[in-house]
Amino acid sequence: MDSSETREEESGSKDSNETNRLLPIPSPPSSTEDDEEVAFDSREKILIVDADSPTTLDVDGDQVPPFSWKKLWLFTGPGFLMSIAFLDPGNLEGDLQSGAIAGYSLLWLLMWATLMGLLIQLLSARVGVATGRHLAELCREEYPNWARFVLWFMAEVALIGADIQEVIGSAIAIQILSHGVLPLWAGVIITALDCFIFLFLENYGVRKLEAVFAVLIATMALSFAWMFGDTQPSGKELLVGILVPRLSSKTIRQAVGVVGCVIMPHNVFLHSALVQSRNIDPKKKGRVQEALNYYSIESSVALLVSFMINLFLTTVFAKGFYGTKQADSIGLVNAGRYLQEKYGGGYLPILYIWGIGLLAAGQSSTITGTYAGQFIMGGFLNLPMKKWLRALITRSCAIVPTMIVALIFNTSEASLDILNEWLNVLQSIQIPFALIPLLTLVSKEQVMGVFRIGPVLERLAWTVAALVMVINGYLLLDFFVSEVKGLLFGFLVFTGTAAYVAFIIYLIMRGGDLSSNCFSLEMSKRYSNPGN
């Protein structure tokens, strides 16, 4: 008798009411799990009940129950937390610059970039649901110590870079809403307190935390929709921009930025962990497939919402600043002032609407960054520690450099723009170290069992990944050609590039011949003997 059956009997469950439980509490995969870090404790996971269709219980768990709106609601949450990475201040700055410089012409690329991001995030969720482990844990299992430490370091660097952008974005919003009374460094300190808000919310369960993020996303949607209604962009040009692909030499840099912002390395790790907040037994194929179906719907809806928010912002700045002298100089710092000068006040000045939306984007993305940092550190290093301590360490790693940045770069708008370019480059460098392990693992039967992706989807995923990496490679090349000056600096960049390319080649080559460790053997046994 397994542990889930024991718990059901102890709680007084009988065969007649087992139909009200969609997924039993899974048995631990090994006797050592108690000594390992897990994304969510069993008591933290949300139980998925099935009261709508009690006749669909499948003893072997091989059949997929019919669709239920109630179950979809219970699975809703992780995809919306994941979608916040598509709405962070760095993405918002890319949106407004794309609109101001390229007008409506890159809206089609925004749509396709969002679809590419959806594909990657669905694969991340697939790994988490099918294996019961998130991507950082799997990397710890599959790669030798030196490689996993390099992957961990790269993931942390990417997270810190993203966090600096997000915290600076929040600080700019606070400066706007305080009418310039609070300087940038004060906004950074205020934003740093979100770590304690996060810890407070965690004590009340995953659903409460998801509800807070839903409010923040709704705030962004309402703010930018309000701006869209105020500025009234051209509906005809909007549709043409979405449906008709256009690209010119003048907009190539913005096009690269639109695609480059789609894949956030820490978000790939995050989504594979978030899906484990639901109580899913990876030994029952029907239940796993059902969870994947619901997560696919939920993630698609979440990224549709994020696409609409990005669309609102891009078209607002396309209407107001495309073809103007401000187009080439606009950024997060001065965007509110330019909007105010262009559209004026009213009952609620557009400057403050922009500030509210930016603050919601910054606060939500910094909290998810704290969340992602916990999973990345716990998964790669397997260091047993309290969640509050890990969150504090993760937040400190980002806040300390951000405070230094705020003090140094608070002198001018141009300096903050230079900082943002360097941070974009920093994150672009890290993208292969999230995508290659993900695509390697999700296509391996030893890891995924029957849920490994098929050859067609595998080729499509690798094509998307290659496209994203090539585009980011172009961004890196363009940046270094313009910024690298001096023989010594050039030599250091060349040496670092050689080591960088060598490690990428290693990851790809190792992907063709992953060793079968104890965990992968156990997963293979689970799916070959689902009744055991």
Disulfide bonds with the S-S distance in Angstrom:
none
